[in-house]
């Protein structure tokens, strides 16, 4: 083969060569006088051998090399040698325009066919090598799939949250809206608007956490939410329950804590009577403790209701016969209730001569203690998994 620069007007072919091939390297070769130009072109077309024959031979050699590969590194090297910029395939496409017109379609078509065939062979070989590597890895690090798996520890809701949600779901099903109010309250909302003025003895029953701001405290009960709800919804009828955390500055014992949940309930409208209160709470008790549970109401006193009462349910441990849980009485106290005091209605914006209502309050932790025979309220906030994992 002989490479002849384009600038030569009358190229003279060497003996044993059929035609000339011009490449980009020819100009640089021409400047290097006295140096042989053989070997500078990308590929040679020997006498009696066509370009398509050379491409076919290239495909055959490449496939033979590919079949002999046994690792991923050799496969990457083969890919670079076969599809790189200086390979026969790339050069054939680059120099396609220098061929005679009648040969270009055949050479171009055959080049693309070979390229697609080699790419398919490469993908197949790559998949086979990956499968082989995986098989070797599995054999080296054998896994006994018959062994039992490691169990995942499932999280769960806290028992106080479970009880709180169960109670809220019952009231929601009975037509009451869940209404949330703030935990940091003013002295006015927490006491005075609920008919508990500064001199009232009820304040001595609720030791309070005070803040550094004057008359700003942590709420001691959820009852301030009654005033917020009435002032927000006036003059519409109200059916709400108010769940949330309350805080009291008390000595921590088996029966008392400095923080615990409460659920307050409020219904305001025209013509609401004590019989509505008793029927509503009895229906709640049956949904909470079973349809056969018995209830009773005992007179009591709360400053924000008049008249007031305590509600008991028949002990579900002994069936009313008397046991240690119910202190041999056969009854369990679960909540306090009463008709909303006229002063509280007036402070909420409702005229007590036109509107009436009832309210009630209960502690989810106390109900859970009765239901599950929990003897110490401190278990709820001790974060002891031995206790929490039982529910």
C-alpha positions in Angstrom: 0.0 0.0 0.0 1.1 3.6 -0.7 -0.2 6.8 0.9 0.0 9.7 -1.5 -0.6 13.4 -0.5 -3.6 15.1 -2.1 -1.2 17.9 -3.3 0.5 15.5 -5.8 -0.9 16.1 -9.2 0.1 12.7 -10.7 0.4 10.1 -8.1 2.3 7.0 -9.1 1.1 3.8 -7.5 3.6 1.3 -6.0 3.9 -2.1 -7.5 1.5 -4.6 -6.0 -1.1 -2.0 -5.0 -4.5 -1.6 -6.6 -5.4 2.0 -5.6 -4.4 4.8 -3.3 -6.0 5.9 0.1 -5.5 9.5 1.3 -5.7 10.1 5.1 -5.3 13.1 7.4 -1.8 11.8 8.3 -0.6 12.3 4.8 0.2 16.0 5.2 2.3 15.3 8.2 4.0 12.4 6.5 4.9 14.6 3.5 6.8 17.0 5.7 9.0 14.2 7.0 11.2 13.6 4.0 13.1 10.4 3.7 10.6 8.5 5.9 8.5 5.7 4.5 4.7 6.4 4.3 3.6 2.9 4.7 1.6 2.1 7.8 0.2 5.7 8.2 -3.3 5.0 6.9 -6.0 3.5 9.1 -6.4 0.3 7.1 -5.2 -1.0 3.7 -7.0 -2.6 0.9 -4.7 -5.2 -0.6 -4.8 -6.2 -4.2 -7.6 -8.7 -4.8 -9.1 -8.1 -1.4 -12.2 -5.7 -1.0 -13.0 -3.4 1.9 -16.1 -5.5 2.8 -13.8 -8.6 3.1 -11.6 -6.7 5.5 -14.6 -5.7 7.6 -15.8 -9.3 7.7 -12.4 -10.4 8.8 -12.4 -7.7 11.5 -15.8 -8.9 12.8 -14.6 -12.5 12.8 -11.5 -11.7 14.8 -13.3 -9.5 17.2 -15.9 -12.2 18.0 -13.2 -14.7 18.5 -11.4 -12.5 21.0 -14.7 -11.8 22.7 -15.5 -15.5 23.1 -12.1 -16.0 24.8 -12.7 -13.3 27.5 -13.3 -14.4 31.1 -13.4 -11.3 33.2 -14.9 -7.8 33.2 -11.5 -6.0 32.9 -10.7 -7.8 29.6 -14.2 -7.1 28.4 -13.8 -3.3 28.9 -10.4 -3.5 27.0 -12.1 -5.3 24.2 -14.8 -2.7 24.0 -12.3 0.1 23.8 -10.3 -1.7 21.0 -13.4 -2.5 19.0 -15.5 0.7 19.2 -12.8 3.3 19.9 -12.0 6.2 17.6 -9.0 4.6 16.0 -10.6 1.3 15.2 -11.4 -0.2 11.8 -15.1 0.5 12.2 -14.7 4.2 13.0 -12.1 4.7 10.3 -14.3 3.0 7.7 -17.2 5.3 8.5 -14.9 8.4 8.5 -13.3 7.5 5.1 -16.6 6.4 3.5 -16.8 9.6 1.4 -13.5 8.8 -0.3 -14.6 5.5 -1.8 -16.1 5.2 -5.2 -19.8 6.1 -5.3 -20.9 2.6 -6.2 -19.1 1.1 -3.2 -20.3 3.6 -0.5 -23.8 2.1 0.1 -22.5 -1.4 0.4 -19.6 -0.5 2.7 -21.7 1.8 4.9 -24.4 -0.8 5.3 -22.0 -3.6 6.1 -20.1 -1.4 8.6 -23.4 -0.6 10.5 -24.4 -4.3 10.5 -21.1 -5.4 11.9 -21.3 -2.6 14.6 -24.8 -3.7 15.7 -23.7 -7.3 15.8 -20.7 -6.6 17.9 -22.7 -4.4 20.3 -25.2 -7.2 20.7 -22.5 -9.8 21.3 -20.9 -7.4 23.9 -24.2 -7.0 25.8 -24.7 -10.8 25.8 -21.1 -11.4 27.0 -21.4 -8.7 29.7 -24.6 -10.4 31.1 -23.0 -13.8 31.0 -19.9 -12.5 32.9 -22.1 -10.8 35.6 -24.1 -14.0 36.1 -20.9 -16.0 36.4 -19.5 -13.5 38.9 -22.7 -13.6 40.9 -22.6 -17.4 40.9 -19.0 -17.4 42.2 -20.0 -14.9 44.9 -22.9 -17.0 46.0 -20.8 -20.1 46.1 -18.1 -18.4 48.1 -20.5 -16.8 50.6 -23.2 -19.4 50.8 -26.5 -18.3 52.4 -28.8 -20.8 54.1 -32.2 -19.5 53.0 -33.9 -22.0 55.3 -32.7 -20.1 58.4 -35.5 -18.0 60.0 -35.1 -14.3 59.4 -34.5 -11.7 62.0 -37.8 -10.3 63.3 -38.4 -6.6 62.9 -39.5 -5.0 66.1 -42.8 -3.2 65.4 -43.5 0.1 66.9 -46.8 0.9 68.5 -48.8 3.7 69.9 -48.4 4.5 73.6 -51.2 3.1 75.7 -52.3 6.7 76.7 -52.5 7.6 73.0 -54.5 4.5 72.2 -57.0 5.2 74.9 -57.2 8.9 73.9 -57.8 8.0 70.2 -60.4 5.4 71.1 -62.4 7.9 73.3 -62.2 10.6 70.6 -63.3 8.2 67.9 -66.4 7.3 70.0 -67.3 10.9 70.5 -66.7 11.7 66.8 -69.1 8.8 65.9 -71.6 10.4 68.2 -71.5 13.7 66.4 -68.9 15.6 68.4 -66.1 17.6 66.8 -62.5 17.3 68.1 -61.4 20.8 69.2 -57.9 21.5 70.4 -56.9 24.5 72.5 -53.6 25.8 73.8 -51.7 24.4 76.7 -50.3 27.7 77.9 -53.2 29.7 79.2 -53.9 33.0 81.0 -55.1 33.0 84.5 -58.3 34.6 83.2 -59.2 31.7 80.9 -58.0 29.0 83.2 -59.8 30.2 86.3 -61.8 33.4 86.3 -64.0 32.9 83.1 -64.8 29.4 84.5 -66.3 30.9 87.7 -63.1 30.3 89.7 -62.1 33.8 91.0 -58.9 34.4 92.9 -60.4 33.9 96.3 -62.2 30.6 95.3 -61.2 27.6 97.3 -61.1 25.4 94.2 -57.8 27.0 93.3 -56.2 25.2 96.3 -57.2 21.9 94.7 -55.2 22.7 91.5 -51.6 23.6 92.3 -50.4 25.5 89.2 -47.2 25.8 87.2 -46.6 29.6 86.7 -44.4 31.1 84.1 -42.1 34.2 84.3 -44.8 36.2 82.7 -47.5 37.6 84.9 -50.8 35.7 84.8 -49.5 33.2 82.2 -49.6 29.6 83.4 -49.7 26.0 82.2 -53.3 24.9 82.1 -54.5 22.8 85.0 -57.4 21.3 83.0 -58.8 21.4 79.5 -61.9 23.4 80.6 -60.5 26.7 79.2 -61.1 25.2 75.8 -64.8 25.6 76.6 -64.5 29.4 76.6 -62.4 29.4 73.4 -64.9 27.1 71.6 -68.0 29.2 72.7 -66.4 32.5 71.6 -65.4 31.0 68.3 -68.7 29.3 67.4 -71.2 31.7 69.0 -74.2 31.9 68.2 -74.2 28.4 66.7 -74.9 25.2 68.6 -71.8 23.4 69.9 -70.8 19.7 70.1 -67.1 19.4 70.9 -64.6 17.3 72.8 -61.3 18.9 73.8 -58.4 16.4 74.3 -55.0 17.5 75.5 -52.3 17.5 78.2 -52.7 19.3 81.5 -50.2 20.1 84.2 -50.4 20.3 87.9 -47.7 21.1 90.5 -48.3 18.0 92.6 -46.2 15.3 94.4 -45.7 12.4 92.0 -47.2 9.2 93.5 -48.8 6.0 92.3 -52.1 8.0 91.9 -51.0 11.4 90.9 -48.7 12.9 88.2 -47.5 16.4 87.2 -48.8 15.9 83.7 -51.6 13.8 82.3 -54.2 13.8 79.5 -57.7 15.0 79.9 -60.8 15.0 77.5 -63.3 17.7 78.1 -66.7 17.6 76.4 -69.1 20.5 75.8 -72.6 20.7 74.2 -74.4 24.1 74.0 -77.8 24.8 72.4 -81.4 25.6 73.1 -83.4 23.2 75.3 -80.5 21.0 76.5 -81.4 19.3 79.8 -79.9 17.1 82.4 -81.6 14.1 80.8 -79.6 14.7 77.6 -76.4 14.7 79.6 -77.2 11.4 81.3 -78.4 9.7 78.1 -75.3 10.9 76.1 -72.8 9.7 78.8 -74.6 6.4 79.2 -74.4 5.8 75.5 -70.6 6.6 75.6 -70.1 4.2 78.5 -71.8 1.4 76.5 -69.6 2.1 73.5 -66.5 2.2 75.6 -67.0 -0.7 78.1 -69.7 -2.9 76.4 -73.4 -2.7 75.7 -74.3 -4.4 79.0 -72.5 -2.1 81.3 -74.5 -0.3 84.0 -74.0 3.3 85.0 -74.9 5.6 87.9 -74.7 9.3 88.7 -73.8 10.8 92.1 -74.2 14.4 93.1 -71.0 16.4 93.3 -69.7 20.0 93.0 -67.7 21.8 90.3 -67.5 25.6 90.1 -68.2 25.6 86.3 -71.3 23.4 86.3 -74.6 23.5 88.2 -75.9 20.9 89.0 -72.8 18.7 89.0 -72.3 14.9 89.2 -69.9 12.1 89.1 -70.5 9.2 86.8 -69.6 5.6 87.7 -69.7 2.4 85.7 -70.2 -1.1 87.0 -66.9 -2.7 87.8 -65.9 -4.7 84.7 -63.4 -6.7 86.7 -65.8 -8.3 89.2 -69.1 -7.6 87.5 -70.3 -5.4 90.4 -69.7 -8.0 93.1 -66.8 -6.1 94.7 -63.1 -6.5 94.3 -59.8 -4.7 95.1 -60.0 -2.7 91.9 -63.4 -1.1 92.8 -62.5 -1.1 96.5 -65.4 -3.6 97.2 -68.0 -1.1 96.0 -68.8 -2.7 92.7 -68.5 0.7 90.9 -65.7 2.6 89.2 -65.7 6.4 88.9 -64.8 7.4 85.3 -65.7 11.1 84.9 -67.2 14.3 86.3 -70.1 16.2 84.6 -72.9 18.7 85.0 -74.9 21.4 83.3 -72.8 24.4 82.2 -73.0 27.2 84.8 -74.9 30.3 83.7 -71.8 32.5 84.4 -69.6 30.3 82.2 -72.2 30.4 79.4 -72.3 34.2 79.7 -68.5 34.5 79.6 -68.5 32.4 76.5 -71.0 34.8 74.8 -74.2 32.8 75.2 -77.3 34.2 76.9 -78.1 31.7 79.7 -81.8 32.7 79.5 -81.9 31.3 76.0 -79.1 28.7 75.8 -78.2 25.8 78.0 -75.6 23.1 77.8 -73.7 20.3 79.6 -70.0 19.5 80.1 -68.0 16.6 81.2 -64.4 15.7 81.7 -62.4 12.4 82.0 -58.9 11.2 82.2 -57.7 8.6 79.6 -55.0 7.4 81.8 -57.4 6.7 84.6 -59.8 4.8 82.3 -56.8 2.8 81.0 -55.7 2.0 84.6 -59.2 0.8 85.4 -59.5 -1.2 82.2 -56.1 -2.9 82.3 -55.7 -3.1 86.1 -52.7 -0.7 86.1 -51.8 0.1 89.7 -49.3 3.0 89.2 -49.9 6.0 87.0 -46.1 6.6 86.9 -45.8 3.7 84.5 -47.3 5.8 81.7 -44.4 8.2 81.5 -41.5 6.1 82.8 -40.7 4.8 79.2 -40.2 1.3 80.5 -40.5 -1.1 77.6 -41.5 -4.0 79.9 -44.7 -2.0 80.5 -45.3 -0.4 77.1 -44.8 -3.6 75.1 -47.9 -5.1 76.9 -50.2 -2.9 74.9 
